[in-house]
């Protein structure tokens, strides 16, 4: 991960940080983003001391597996670039 990415600044030729969980999992939320409603979205992702990946994503308090899978991919990619 670059110093800019870890600081949350603009990185290269785009306007979002490559380590941002929402930006990198936004494809899972296309239905919610297109709707004219309010949604509470919770994103949680971690890697434990043994390198095991875990992710939880909920929309309005309900499990949202598509978001959790993309969050796991974000963690895997961050692990490869560190």
N, C-alpha and C positions, 0 to 999 in steps of 0.2 A: 504494500500500500504506500502511496506517495505521501509526502509530508502534507501536501495540500488536501489530499483525500482524508487523512486522519484529522485534519483541522476543520473539515467540513466546508472548505472554500471551493470555488469553481475549479474544476479539474479539466484542463485541456480544452477541447473544442465543443464542449456542451455545458449546459448551465445547471447540472445537478451532480452531486457527489456520487461516485461509483459505489460507495459503501452504504448509501441510504437505503434502508430496508423497504420503505414505501415505494420509492422511485423504481427500485429493481424488482418489485413484485406487482407493479401497477397493472400489468396485463390481467391479473386475477380479479381486479376490481372494476373492469370495464362496465359491467351491468350497473353497479352502484354509482359510478361516475356519470353514467348517462341518465340516471333517474333524477327526477325532480323531488328528491326526498333527502332527509337528514339520516346519516348512518354513523353509528359509533363503531370505529374500527380499532381493534387492539392488535398490535404486532409484538410478539415476544420471540426472540431467538437467542440461543446461547450455544457455547461449546464448553463442555466441562474440562476438568484437569486432565482427563484421559483422552480428550479429543472427540468425544461423542457429541453429535449434533442433536439439538432439540429445538423445536419451533412450535408456537401456538399462535393461531390467528382466529379472531372472532369478529363477527359482524353483528352488531346489536345483541351481543352476549351469546350468540350461537356459534358453534364450531364452524370454521370455514377452511376445509382441507386444502382447497386450491391455493389459498394464500399461505398456509403453513408450508406447503411443498416449495413454493417459490422462495420463502424465507430460508429454508434449509439450503437451497441452491446459493443464496447470497452468502451464507456462512461458509459453504464449501469453497466458493470463489475467493472470499476474503482470506481463508486459510491458505490457499495456494499462492496468494500474492504477498503474504507477509514474510 
